[in-house]
Amino acid sequence: MSKTQYAIYVIELSKKVFTENQRFREANPQFNGVLECLYVGMTSKSPKERFEQHKSGYRNKKGHNLSSNLVKKYGSYLRPSLYNHIKPIYSRTEALKMEQILALELRRKRYAVWFN
């Protein structure tokens, strides 16, 4: 039985998210407007497929919304140069941890970042 493989991905968001979304703004007091606004996530799908799910407002069979409203409204495109160095991860817990590590690392570099 093959184990599920998780990928970390980064989506660039329109800078409008910073002016229009108070929670996003409050989560990023370090942002100075120079770099981009980003969404960091993890998925068992390909980053491209996951991005398309976000943009389409994907819901699962039970009707639960599995897309981020931030990405649906503000998502521009994937930023592979910010996540391609991360190898596939075979534990959901480890993938969630890596999602947070990358998000906080990008915040330290002065990007505005949203992650779950």
C-alpha positions in Angstrom: 0.0 0.0 0.0 1.5 3.4 -1.0 1.6 6.1 1.5 0.0 9.5 0.8 2.5 12.0 -0.4 2.0 15.7 0.5 3.4 18.8 -1.2 3.8 22.3 0.1 2.8 25.0 -2.2 2.8 28.8 -2.4 0.2 31.0 -4.2 0.7 34.7 -4.9 -2.2 36.8 -3.9 -3.3 40.2 -5.2 -2.1 43.0 -2.9 -5.7 44.0 -2.6 -6.0 41.3 0.0 -3.9 43.4 2.3 -6.1 46.5 2.0 -9.4 44.6 1.8 -9.0 41.9 4.4 -8.5 43.0 8.0 -7.6 39.5 9.3 -4.9 39.2 6.7 -3.6 42.6 7.5 -3.6 41.9 11.3 -1.7 38.6 10.7 1.1 40.5 8.9 2.2 43.6 10.8 5.7 43.1 9.4 4.6 43.7 5.8 5.9 46.9 4.3 4.3 46.6 0.8 7.5 45.9 -1.1 7.2 42.1 -1.5 4.1 40.0 -2.4 1.2 38.7 -0.5 1.2 34.9 -0.4 -0.9 31.9 0.7 1.0 28.8 1.9 -0.7 25.4 1.9 -0.1 21.7 1.8 -1.9 19.1 -0.4 -2.0 15.5 -1.4 -2.7 16.6 -4.9 -0.4 18.4 -7.3 0.0 22.1 -6.4 -1.5 23.0 -9.8 -4.6 20.8 -9.2 -5.0 22.3 -5.7 -4.7 25.9 -7.0 -7.5 25.1 -9.5 -9.6 23.7 -6.7 -9.2 26.9 -4.7 -10.1 29.1 -7.7 -13.2 27.0 -8.5 -14.5 27.1 -4.9 -14.2 23.3 -4.7 -16.5 21.4 -2.3 -16.2 17.8 -1.3 -19.0 15.2 -1.6 -20.4 16.2 1.8 -20.6 19.8 0.6 -17.7 21.2 2.7 -15.9 24.1 1.2 -12.3 22.9 0.7 -11.0 26.0 -1.0 -9.6 29.1 0.7 -11.8 32.1 0.1 -8.7 34.2 0.1 -7.2 32.2 -2.8 -10.6 32.1 -4.6 -10.9 35.9 -4.5 -7.2 37.0 -4.6 -5.1 34.1 -5.9 -3.0 35.0 -8.9 -0.7 32.0 -9.6 1.6 29.5 -8.1 5.1 30.5 -7.0 7.2 27.3 -7.5 10.5 29.1 -6.8 9.3 29.5 -3.2 8.5 25.8 -2.6 10.3 23.6 -5.2 13.2 23.1 -2.7 10.8 21.2 -0.3 10.8 17.4 -1.0 7.5 15.4 -0.8 6.4 14.6 2.7 4.8 11.3 3.7 3.2 12.4 7.0 0.2 14.8 7.3 1.5 16.0 10.6 5.0 16.7 9.2 3.4 18.4 6.1 1.4 20.7 8.4 4.5 21.5 10.3 6.5 22.3 7.1 3.6 24.5 5.9 3.9 26.6 9.1 7.8 26.6 8.9 7.8 27.9 5.3 5.0 30.5 6.0 6.9 31.9 9.0 10.2 31.9 7.1 8.5 33.9 4.3 7.0 36.3 6.8 10.5 36.9 8.3 11.6 37.8 4.8 8.8 40.5 4.8 6.3 38.8 2.6 2.6 39.0 3.8 1.6 35.4 4.3 -1.6 33.5 5.1 -1.6 29.8 6.2 -3.9 27.6 8.2 
